[in-house]
Amino acid sequence: MKDATPGAGQRGVVLVVTLLVLLLLGLIATTVGRTNQLELHMAGNDEARIAALQQGLGAVDAVLASATNTPLRGGVGYRVCIPDSPDATCDEHTLVVAPGAQPAVGTLDVAVTRLAPLEDRIPVMAEGRASSTVYYRLAKFEVQVTYDATGQDLGRVALAQGVLVRLSTTPQSGGGDP
């Protein structure tokens, strides 16, 4: 009679199956780790992009807070920049940005460009105020902001915002150019 020891022909099969399961678990753990690292990097990039956008929008708000930053002198295309702007197309470098809007790191470049002459009317008004379009004229400007802090891994943004400045020419003010 033969020796009937259970599992005599299966020596090492359990070891091979266990090693394959461990290899599969190791691959899954490596994939999960890489995915988490990639998602963390993406979240950091998104945070830097949002911070740069907020810095740029803050600069736009700081420029629009002062009426002297939208000058009525010059014609269409007249461009006013901040004093240390590298932009060679500026007509003057007198644009003032409030100190609170200046970034602690990175570079900020701001310019305001005149887009249209004063003769334009307000584009759309509510029916109840439609008669007032006779007494107002507009100056159109574009505020352009570029904030770059990529050297500090904090993002970069370039944005432009259009602005309509309403100029009163009521009969009481004498009409004509302000």
SVG drawing of the C-alpha trace seen along z (x, -y; Angstrom):
<svg xmlns="http://www.w3.org/2000/svg" viewBox="-40 -125 52 127">
<polyline fill="none" stroke="black" stroke-width="0.4" points="0.0,0.0 1.1,-3.5 1.8,-6.1 -1.3,-8.2 0.0,-11.4 -2.3,-14.3 -0.8,-17.0 2.3,-15.0 2.1,-16.2 1.3,-19.8 4.6,-20.9 5.3,-24.5 2.0,-25.3 0.8,-27.2 4.0,-29.1 3.7,-30.1 0.1,-31.2 0.9,-33.2 3.8,-34.9 1.5,-35.8 -1.1,-37.2 1.6,-39.3 2.9,-40.5 -0.6,-41.6 -1.2,-43.4 2.2,-45.1 1.2,-46.4 -2.1,-47.6 -0.4,-49.5 2.1,-51.0 -0.6,-52.2 -2.6,-53.7 0.5,-55.5 1.3,-57.0 -2.3,-58.0 -2.4,-59.8 0.9,-61.5 -0.4,-62.7 -3.7,-64.0 -1.8,-65.8 0.4,-67.5 -2.8,-68.4 -4.4,-69.9 -1.3,-72.0 -1.3,-73.3 -5.0,-74.2 -4.4,-76.0 -1.5,-78.0 -3.7,-78.8 -6.5,-80.1 -4.1,-82.1 -2.6,-83.7 -6.1,-84.5 -7.1,-86.1 -3.9,-88.2 -4.6,-89.4 -8.2,-90.2 -7.1,-92.1 -4.8,-94.2 -7.7,-95.0 -9.8,-96.1 -6.9,-98.2 -6.5,-99.9 -10.2,-100.6 -10.4,-102.1 -8.8,-105.3 -10.4,-107.4 -6.9,-108.7 -6.0,-105.3 -8.5,-105.6 -7.3,-108.9 -9.4,-110.7 -6.4,-112.2 -5.1,-110.7 -7.0,-108.9 -7.9,-105.3 -5.0,-103.1 -3.6,-105.4 -1.9,-103.1 -0.9,-103.8 1.3,-101.3 2.8,-101.0 6.2,-102.7 8.4,-99.6 6.6,-98.0 8.7,-96.4 6.0,-97.1 7.5,-99.2 4.0,-100.2 3.1,-102.4 2.4,-106.1 3.1,-106.9 4.1,-105.1 1.9,-106.7 -0.5,-104.0 -0.8,-103.6 -1.6,-100.3 -2.4,-100.4 0.4,-98.9 -2.0,-96.2 -2.5,-94.9 1.3,-94.5 2.3,-90.8 4.8,-89.7 6.4,-87.4 6.4,-87.3 6.0,-90.0 3.0,-92.1 2.5,-94.1 -0.6,-96.2 -1.7,-98.4 -4.9,-100.4 -5.7,-100.9 -8.3,-103.3 -10.4,-101.3 -13.0,-103.8 -13.6,-107.5 -16.0,-109.4 -18.8,-109.5 -20.1,-106.0 -23.5,-105.6 -24.3,-103.2 -24.9,-99.9 -28.2,-98.7 -30.4,-100.3 -33.6,-99.4 -36.7,-100.8 -37.3,-103.2 -33.9,-104.8 -33.7,-104.8 -34.2,-108.5 -31.1,-109.2 -28.8,-107.9 -29.0,-111.3 -27.2,-112.8 -24.3,-110.3 -21.3,-109.3 -18.8,-106.6 -15.1,-106.0 -14.1,-102.4 -11.0,-101.0 -9.3,-97.6 -7.3,-96.7 -4.7,-94.1 -2.9,-92.3 -0.1,-89.8 1.0,-88.1 3.9,-85.6 5.2,-83.7 6.1,-80.5 9.7,-80.8 8.2,-80.3 5.8,-77.6 2.8,-79.9 1.2,-80.1 0.8,-82.6 -2.2,-84.5 -2.8,-86.9 -6.3,-88.5 -8.1,-91.5 -11.2,-93.2 -13.2,-95.7 -14.4,-98.9 -17.0,-101.5 -16.5,-104.8 -19.7,-106.9 -19.2,-110.6 -22.0,-113.0 -22.9,-115.6 -26.1,-116.8 -27.4,-120.3 -26.8,-121.3 -23.1,-120.4 -22.7,-122.4 -22.4,-119.4 -19.4,-118.9 -16.2,-117.2 -15.5,-117.0"/>
</svg>
